[in-house]
Amino acid sequence: MNLAKNSRSSFVSPAAWMLGISFIGFLDATYLTAKHYLGSSLTCVFFTGCETVTTSSFSQIFGVPVSLLGSAYYLTVFFALAFFLDSRSMKVLSFVSYFTILGFLASVYFVAVQVFVLKALCLYCMISAMTSTLLFILGMVVLRKMGRALLFPIGIAVVWTALVSFVLAISSSFIP
């Protein structure tokens, strides 16, 4: 780590942004989890496919709602970032930055499932995809400041950008 060039305090701002974004992601995923366990229907404002997506066979992994896994992911990121902001442990920040790749890859997969398999979009799922993508981008910014190799994450970002562009191009068919 090149901390002479970038002091530990220069990582506070991206970490604080990541903390806030992870909290938004946690609220979103927890809302979906609560709706799942309560058996309540979702109100889908911009898209018409919330129920299709959240009740599909893709909405659970080994009987566990994907939204619950998302809640756990966002909560892990949140607490790790809170620990970093308190301790300034660069190992923790590095872990979180690499961990965001997992959330990003999950988002790529689930957006692809919505678009290509289910042919339906869920507003809450897209909010989660946006929050995990923002966490990923900020995580890559942190890793870059640390002087870590970025070839693999940049490749993923290019693929994700292409996928998002495609989704935006066809999303007019999903808007009521």
Beta strands, then each sheet from edge to edge (+ up, - down):
strand 1: 60-61
strand 2: 64-65
sheet 1: 1+ 2-
end
